[in-house]
Amino acid sequence: MKKKFIGTFAMGITAASALIAVLAVVWILGTVGWYGASSISWEFLTQSPKEGMTGGGIFPCIVGTSILVLLMSVVGVPVGTVTAIYLSEYVDRSSIVAKWVRFAVNTLAGIPSIVFGLFGLGFFVRFGGGGLDAILHGGTLHWAQPNILWASLTMALLTLPVVIVSVEEALRNVPQELRSASLALGATRWETIWKVVLPNCTTGILTGVILAISRGAGEVAPILFTGVAYFLPNLPHGLDSQFMHMGYHVYVMATQSSDVEGTRGIQYATTFVLLALTFALNFSAVYLRAQLRKRSLQ
Amino acid sequence: MDTRKDIPEDLRRKFRPSDWIAAQSIRLVAVASLFTIFLILLFVVKEALPVFNGGAHRAAQLAAETKAAQSSSVADKSESYGDAPAVSSAPESYGDAAPSTSSALPASAAKDSYAPPSASLGSAPAASSPDDPYGTPSVASEAAATPAASEETKAPAPFRFLDLFSFHWDPVSTEAPSFGIWPLILGSLKVTLVALLFAAPIGILAALYTTTFAPKWAREILKPVIEILAGIPSVVVGFFALMILASLLQTVFGLEYRLNSIVGGLGLALCVIPIVYTLSEDAINAVPKYLTEGSLALGATKWETNFLVVLPAATPGIFAALLLGLGRAFGETMIVLMATGNAALLDASLTNPVRTLSASIGAEMAEVVQGDLHYSVLFFLGMVLFAFSFALNAIAEFYVRERLMKRFKGM
C-alpha cells in the first residue's frame, strides 16, 4: 500500500515536470498570440514606423530580417553541407580526425552568440572591412562599419553547426547499398556523392537550411554590433547598408524606446510576427524530417 | 597489395584527377570551416590584447580620444539611442508602473553595493528631457561632457591587468572609470544558478517521464512541444520575462525591484529546459534494456527501476546535459539583457538587479570608441565567456563520454 503510494508519487512528480514544461510553452505562445493578434493588421506588415516609432508598421524589419537570412544561407549552407559531406563520406567515423572534428563542431555550437558578435566586429568589421577600405577606398571609412554583409557572415558562422548536424544526419540515412552499387558500377567517389548520395538527401539539406534560417531569424546578440540599426528611413540598398531586424526591434522597443508604455501593441505584434515566422519554419523542418525518417525506414 | 597484382591492368583503380580535386577541395572547405574556432579565439584575444599590457593601450587611448574629440558629432549620434552604460549602476525598469526603481537606488541597495560617483544615481542633471523616465538624461550630459573632458585635463593612473579583478564595474565614469569584473561574474553566476535550479529538475524528470512512464500519446505530444520551446527565439523569451514574469513575481512576492536575477534566471530556465531535456532523454534512452529488464525480473517495481536503476545508469549523460545547459545559461545574452535590471551590484541577494558578463558586452559595445580601453575590456569579457563555454564543452565531450563508455562496458 505504502509502496504503491510512493510509486504514484514518483511518477506524479515526473509527470508534473513534463506538464510544467508544456504549460510554459502554452503560456508564452498564448500571451504573445493574445496580445499580438489583436494589434496586428495589414498596415502593420506593410508600412514603415511612423511618428517617432510610436505608430506605423514593421515593414523595414521584415525586409531586413529576410535579406539577412537570405545572405546568411547563401554563404552558410554550401559551406556547412560540404563540411558535412567531408565528415560523413571522407572521414572514418571512429578515427581520431572524426573525433576532433566533431569536438570542433560541438564547441562551435556551444560558443555564446554574443561572442560571435564580438568576432564579427573584430574580424569582419575591423579586420576585413578595414582591409577592404585600405585597398579600395584609400583608408576612408566605408566597409569598416557595421553593415548587412558583415552581419550575415557572422550569422552564417553561428548557424554553421546547425547545417552541419542536420545534413550529416541526412547523409547517414542514405543506405550504404546505394553507395556500394554506384562504386561497383565504376563511378568515382565524387560521382557517387554528386549523382547518388546528394540527390537522395535533398530533404535533409532543406531541413538544415530551414533550421538555420529559423535560428538566424531569431538571434539578436550576434548582429547587435555588426549591422543592425534602430531606425532607418530607407530600406537596405546594398551590401554596405545597415538594416532593421524584427528581434532587435522587439528589444529596443521594449527597453529603450522613448515611449515604452505607449508602444506595447507594436512590441507584442512584432513579437507575434517573429514567433509566427520561426514557427512556420520550425514546423516545416519537423515535417520534412519526419518524412525523411519514414522514407529511410522503408 | 599482393592481390592487386593479380588484377588486370585495365581493371585496376586508376588515379582520377577530378576525383582527387573534389576530395581535396572538400577537405579544404571542411577544415577551413572548423578552423573558424581558432579564428574566433584569435580575434577576440587580439582585440582584448591592450588589457594585458597597459603601456600599449595608452597610445591607442590617446589616439582614440583625439579621434573622439574630432568626431564628436558622430559620437553624439551613436550614443543618443542607448542608455545602457550610464545606468550601469542603477536598476533599469521598463515595465508597467514600476514604483520605486526609476527614481533612485534606495539607500539599502546603495549601502551594500558600491555607490558610484556618476550622475546616473538618480540626480538627473538639468539637461534631462522631462518625458524620459529611465535615466537616459545622464547619457546626454555625459556625451556632452566627454569631448570636453578628453582634452588632457585628466591623467588617470595607467591601467594594469590586475585592475580587472577589483570590485567595481563603472566603465563610463568620467573621472575614474573602473573595470572590476567581479560584480559581472557574480551576476552571471547568480542568474545561471537560478536558471539551473529550475531547469535541471524539470528537464531531467520530464525526460524520465517521456522515456519511461509516459503512455505513447503523451510521448508524442511532449517531444514536439518541448522542441517548440527550443525554437522560440531568445529575444521573445526575454520579452516574455520582462513583460509577464517580472510583473507576476513582483505582485505575488512583493519584490522591491521588478527586474532581478530571479526573473532573469526563470527566463533562462525556459531556454535551458529543452537542452537538458533532449540530452537527458538521449542519455536515458542509451541505458541498456537488460538493466531495466533485470531489475523488473528481480521484483522491483516500475518506479524503483526507473529512479534507482535507469536514472543512476544515465548519470554521466545527464551530467553532460547539465554542463551544456550551464554553458548556454552563462552565455545567453538577450534574456538577461532584457530581464535582469542590469545593475552591477556586488551582493548575494537574488532579488536585486544584476548585470551579467554577456549583458555588459551587449549593452555597452555600441557606445564605446573602438580601440578604447573599455572596448578591449569588453572583448576580455568575451574571452572569459569563450573560455568558459569551451571548458564546459571539453569536459562534457571527453570526460563524460569516456566515463559513459567505461560504465556500460564494465556492466
Boltz contact constraints between the chains, C-beta under 6 A:
constraints:
  - contact:
      token1: [A, 7]
      token2: [B, 301]
      max_distance: 6.0
  - contact:
      token1: [A, 7]
      token2: [B, 303]
      max_distance: 6.0
  - contact:
      token1: [A, 10]
      token2: [B, 303]
      max_distance: 6.0
  - contact:
      token1: [A, 10]
      token2: [B, 307]
      max_distance: 6.0
  - contact:
      token1: [A, 11]
      token2: [B, 213]
      max_distance: 6.0
  - contact:
      token1: [A, 11]
      token2: [B, 303]
      max_distance: 6.0
  - contact:
      token1: [A, 14]
      token2: [B, 205]
      max_distance: 6.0
  - contact:
      token1: [A, 14]
      token2: [B, 208]
      max_distance: 6.0
  - contact:
      token1: [A, 14]
      token2: [B, 209]
      max_distance: 6.0
  - contact:
      token1: [A, 14]
      token2: [B, 213]
      max_distance: 6.0
  - contact:
      token1: [A, 15]
      token2: [B, 209]
      max_distance: 6.0
  - contact:
      token1: [A, 17]
      token2: [B, 202]
      max_distance: 6.0
  - contact:
      token1: [A, 17]
      token2: [B, 205]
      max_distance: 6.0
  - contact:
      token1: [A, 17]
      token2: [B, 206]
      max_distance: 6.0
  - contact:
      token1: [A, 18]
      token2: [B, 206]
      max_distance: 6.0
  - contact:
      token1: [A, 18]
      token2: [B, 209]
      max_distance: 6.0
  - contact:
      token1: [A, 18]
      token2: [B, 222]
      max_distance: 6.0
  - contact:
      token1: [A, 20]
      token2: [B, 202]
      max_distance: 6.0
  - contact:
      token1: [A, 21]
      token2: [B, 202]
      max_distance: 6.0
  - contact:
      token1: [A, 21]
      token2: [B, 206]
      max_distance: 6.0
  - contact:
      token1: [A, 21]
      token2: [B, 226]
      max_distance: 6.0
  - contact:
      token1: [A, 21]
      token2: [B, 273]
      max_distance: 6.0
  - contact:
      token1: [A, 22]
      token2: [B, 225]
      max_distance: 6.0
  - contact:
      token1: [A, 24]
      token2: [B, 270]
      max_distance: 6.0
  - contact:
      token1: [A, 25]
      token2: [B, 225]
      max_distance: 6.0
  - contact:
      token1: [A, 25]
      token2: [B, 228]
      max_distance: 6.0
  - contact:
      token1: [A, 25]
      token2: [B, 229]
      max_distance: 6.0
  - contact:
      token1: [A, 28]
      token2: [B, 240]
      max_distance: 6.0
  - contact:
      token1: [A, 31]
      token2: [B, 244]
      max_distance: 6.0
  - contact:
      token1: [A, 79]
      token2: [B, 33]
      max_distance: 6.0
  - contact:
      token1: [A, 82]
      token2: [B, 26]
      max_distance: 6.0
  - contact:
      token1: [A, 82]
      token2: [B, 29]
      max_distance: 6.0
  - contact:
      token1: [A, 83]
      token2: [B, 30]
      max_distance: 6.0
  - contact:
      token1: [A, 83]
      token2: [B, 33]
      max_distance: 6.0
  - contact:
      token1: [A, 85]
      token2: [B, 26]
      max_distance: 6.0
  - contact:
      token1: [A, 86]
      token2: [B, 26]
      max_distance: 6.0
  - contact:
      token1: [A, 86]
      token2: [B, 27]
      max_distance: 6.0
  - contact:
      token1: [A, 86]
      token2: [B, 30]
      max_distance: 6.0
  - contact:
      token1: [A, 103]
      token2: [B, 397]
      max_distance: 6.0
  - contact:
      token1: [A, 104]
      token2: [B, 34]
      max_distance: 6.0
  - contact:
      token1: [A, 104]
      token2: [B, 37]
      max_distance: 6.0
  - contact:
      token1: [A, 106]
      token2: [B, 393]
      max_distance: 6.0
  - contact:
      token1: [A, 107]
      token2: [B, 37]
      max_distance: 6.0
  - contact:
      token1: [A, 107]
      token2: [B, 390]
      max_distance: 6.0
  - contact:
      token1: [A, 107]
      token2: [B, 393]
      max_distance: 6.0
  - contact:
      token1: [A, 108]
      token2: [B, 37]
      max_distance: 6.0
  - contact:
      token1: [A, 110]
      token2: [B, 327]
      max_distance: 6.0
  - contact:
      token1: [A, 110]
      token2: [B, 389]
      max_distance: 6.0
  - contact:
      token1: [A, 110]
      token2: [B, 393]
      max_distance: 6.0
  - contact:
      token1: [A, 111]
      token2: [B, 389]
      max_distance: 6.0
  - contact:
      token1: [A, 112]
      token2: [B, 331]
      max_distance: 6.0
  - contact:
      token1: [A, 112]
      token2: [B, 385]
      max_distance: 6.0
  - contact:
      token1: [A, 112]
      token2: [B, 389]
      max_distance: 6.0
  - contact:
      token1: [A, 114]
      token2: [B, 333]
      max_distance: 6.0
  - contact:
      token1: [A, 114]
      token2: [B, 358]
      max_distance: 6.0
  - contact:
      token1: [A, 114]
      token2: [B, 361]
      max_distance: 6.0
  - contact:
      token1: [A, 114]
      token2: [B, 362]
      max_distance: 6.0
  - contact:
      token1: [A, 115]
      token2: [B, 382]
      max_distance: 6.0
  - contact:
      token1: [A, 115]
      token2: [B, 385]
      max_distance: 6.0
  - contact:
      token1: [A, 115]
      token2: [B, 386]
      max_distance: 6.0
  - contact:
      token1: [A, 118]
      token2: [B, 44]
      max_distance: 6.0
  - contact:
      token1: [A, 118]
      token2: [B, 379]
      max_distance: 6.0
  - contact:
      token1: [A, 118]
      token2: [B, 382]
      max_distance: 6.0
  - contact:
      token1: [A, 119]
      token2: [B, 40]
      max_distance: 6.0
  - contact:
      token1: [A, 119]
      token2: [B, 43]
      max_distance: 6.0
  - contact:
      token1: [A, 122]
      token2: [B, 43]
      max_distance: 6.0
  - contact:
      token1: [A, 122]
      token2: [B, 47]
      max_distance: 6.0
  - contact:
      token1: [A, 123]
      token2: [B, 43]
      max_distance: 6.0
  - contact:
      token1: [A, 157]
      token2: [B, 36]
      max_distance: 6.0
  - contact:
      token1: [A, 188]
      token2: [B, 16]
      max_distance: 6.0
  - contact:
      token1: [A, 188]
      token2: [B, 19]
      max_distance: 6.0
  - contact:
      token1: [A, 189]
      token2: [B, 19]
      max_distance: 6.0
  - contact:
      token1: [A, 190]
      token2: [B, 19]
      max_distance: 6.0
  - contact:
      token1: [A, 190]
      token2: [B, 22]
      max_distance: 6.0
  - contact:
      token1: [A, 218]
      token2: [B, 233]
      max_distance: 6.0
  - contact:
      token1: [A, 220]
      token2: [B, 235]
      max_distance: 6.0
  - contact:
      token1: [A, 220]
      token2: [B, 334]
      max_distance: 6.0
  - contact:
      token1: [A, 221]
      token2: [B, 333]
      max_distance: 6.0
  - contact:
      token1: [A, 221]
      token2: [B, 334]
      max_distance: 6.0
  - contact:
      token1: [A, 224]
      token2: [B, 362]
      max_distance: 6.0
  - contact:
      token1: [A, 225]
      token2: [B, 365]
      max_distance: 6.0
  - contact:
      token1: [A, 225]
      token2: [B, 366]
      max_distance: 6.0
  - contact:
      token1: [A, 230]
      token2: [B, 81]
      max_distance: 6.0
  - contact:
      token1: [A, 247]
      token2: [B, 233]
      max_distance: 6.0
  - contact:
      token1: [A, 247]
      token2: [B, 235]
      max_distance: 6.0
  - contact:
      token1: [A, 250]
      token2: [B, 235]
      max_distance: 6.0
  - contact:
      token1: [A, 250]
      token2: [B, 239]
      max_distance: 6.0
  - contact:
      token1: [A, 251]
      token2: [B, 235]
      max_distance: 6.0
  - contact:
      token1: [A, 254]
      token2: [B, 239]
      max_distance: 6.0
  - contact:
      token1: [A, 255]
      token2: [B, 94]
      max_distance: 6.0
  - contact:
      token1: [A, 255]
      token2: [B, 338]
      max_distance: 6.0
  - contact:
      token1: [A, 260]
      token2: [B, 94]
      max_distance: 6.0
  - contact:
      token1: [A, 271]
      token2: [B, 236]
      max_distance: 6.0
  - contact:
      token1: [A, 271]
      token2: [B, 239]
      max_distance: 6.0
  - contact:
      token1: [A, 275]
      token2: [B, 236]
      max_distance: 6.0
  - contact:
      token1: [A, 278]
      token2: [B, 231]
      max_distance: 6.0
  - contact:
      token1: [A, 278]
      token2: [B, 233]
      max_distance: 6.0
  - contact:
      token1: [A, 282]
      token2: [B, 231]
      max_distance: 6.0
